[in-house]
Amino acid sequence: MKKYRNANGDMCYVFAWKSGGGNSVFAESKQSALRRAKKFGAGTHDRDGYKYDKPFTDREVLVPDEKSIRSVTFEEYKEFDRGLYLMSI
């Protein structure tokens, strides 16, 4: 099956936060996806890797579970996103 990519050709990676829940990022490789997820969890960058003008310092730092990060197809991404939604309601 074909992995899900954005218009720039970056692959979609999904992961779980150690404190619960999960998220996704688009990146060139698994290592860059992990770096992007760490910055996103720290509140210094958005999920696309762009630095915030003012970092979020008033919240807990989220740490991605490195063992959970994986690239996905579009169908797997939709199922992952649906699971996160169902956990929130």
NORGI-V444763 format. One record per backbone hydrogen bond with DSSP energy under -1.0 kcal/mol. NH is the residue of the N-H (numbers start at 1). CO is the residue of the C=O. If there is no record, write none. Layout:
# NORGI-V444763
{{NH | CO} {NH | CO}}
This chain:
# NORGI-V444763
{{4 | 72} {6 | 10} {9 | 6} {11 | 27} {12 | 4} {13 | 25} {14 | 70} {15 | 23} {17 | 21} {18 | 63} {20 | 17} {23 | 15} {25 | 13} {27 | 11} {33 | 29} {34 | 30} {35 | 31} {36 | 32} {37 | 33} {38 | 34} {39 | 35} {40 | 36} {41 | 37} {42 | 38} {44 | 39} {45 | 39} {46 | 50} {49 | 46} {52 | 44} {56 | 43} {62 | 41} {65 | 16} {68 | 65} {70 | 14} {72 | 12} {77 | 73} {78 | 74} {79 | 75} {80 | 76} {81 | 77} {82 | 78} {83 | 79} {84 | 80} {85 | 81} {86 | 82} {87 | 83} {88 | 84}}
